[in-house]
Amino acid sequence: MPSTTVYNKAGEAIEQLELSEQVFGIAPNMDVLHQVVTAQLVNRRQGNASTKTRSEVSGGNKKPYRQKGTGRARQGSTRAPQFRHGGVVWGPRPHPYHHDVPRKMRRLAIRSVLSDKVANDNLIVVDELTLEQPRTKDMLELLSKLPSAAGKKVLMMWPQRDENVVLSTRNIPTAKVQHVSSINVVELLKHDYVVMPVKTVRWLELVFGEGLSAEAATVKITDAAAEVETTEVATINITDAAAELETPLETSDEADEPDTASEA
């Protein structure tokens, strides 16, 4: 079973995280990767390039010169393709460039890229990556502590939007932040390292391993985090209550003194 190291904000390794074999431990399928990348790049094209034929170009209604007697080739319009400002022959016309790929192939391509990142130690998992305020300098310092080579492109995927992280990263040309639900093969291949918290790893395992939808995986991750927080609060409360019970009750000095007034 594949595993990776979990780092804290100081860049220190704190634990080993077991990863799903189905998502992070498969052999990359290069043929499927090529098809999915090609389809994604083709679908980005708008297909709105357009040229005008000789029938669409304005002007040229009058015959440029007489039919016979000039010694030149006969011409009926100056908007023919051989004339300047004339129409275009076989030029581009607006048409769609859509290329559909089955859902199973898209998910297999993403699992292939994630497995390749893990195999090459290009997947960096952090326990928590938050900033108190949006500041580019703090983000650069934080990224420098993680085991990613300097000058390489870093993609950070978060389970929920963190405004401080987004604002601190947008001025860094080699770093990009995106939500995990918008994961795609082109962005994963474009960046050398992928940084994500443990919650994102579990989200990917639920979606690409167990086949849950993005919404269902998000709800499940949120509920699990809420249960953990509730358990931690309950544990703290129980600990505090136990500490209070172990503390001996303080007795006042007045209670120990005899009541002299009653004896008199």
C-alpha positions, 0 to 999 in steps of 0.5 A: 500500500502506498504511503506518504509523509505528512508535514506541518507548517514548519516543514517537519515530518510528523507521521506517515499517511497510508494512501488508497491503492486504488487511487494513488498506487496504480500503474499510469495508463499513458494511452488514456492520459494522452486521450484525456489531455488532448480532449481537454485542450481541444475543448478549450478552443472556442472555434469562432475563427471566421473568414469571408468568401467572395460573396460576403466581402463588400464591394466589387459589384461593378465589372473592373474592365470590359470583357474583351479587347484589353489583352488581360484575363476576363474578370467580373469582380475585384472581390475575387480571391486573386485580388487584394481585399478579395474573398478567402478560399477555404478559410476557417469557419465557426464550428465546435471543437468538442471532444467527449471522453467517457467518465471512467477514462477521465477518472482513470487519467486522474488516478494515473497522474496522482499515482505518478506523483506519489511514485516520484515523491511529488505529492506533499501532504500537510496536516494544516496550512492556514494563514492568519492574514493574507501575505505573500511573504508568509506564503513564500516562507511556508512553501520554502519549508516544504520539500519542494524544489525551488523554482518548480511549479506548485499546485495547492488543492484545498477542500474548501476556499481559504481567502487568506491562502488564495490572496497570499498565492495569487502574486506567486507565479510558480504557485496556484490554488484551486478547489479539489472539485476542479481537479483536472489532468492538465493542471496536475501535469503542468505543475511539478508538485501537488500540495494538499491537506489530509482532508483533500486526500480523503476527499480524493479517495472517496470520489475516485476510489469509492465512487462518491459524487463531489457533493457527497464526499464534501458532506462526508468530510465535513461531518467527519471533521465535525465529529472529531471536533466534538469528540475533542471538546468532550474529551477536554471537558471530561479531563477538566471535570476529572481534574476538578474532582481530584482537587481537594476541597479547601476548608475555611479557617473559621470552620475549624475554630471553636464557637467561643460565644456558644461556650460562654 
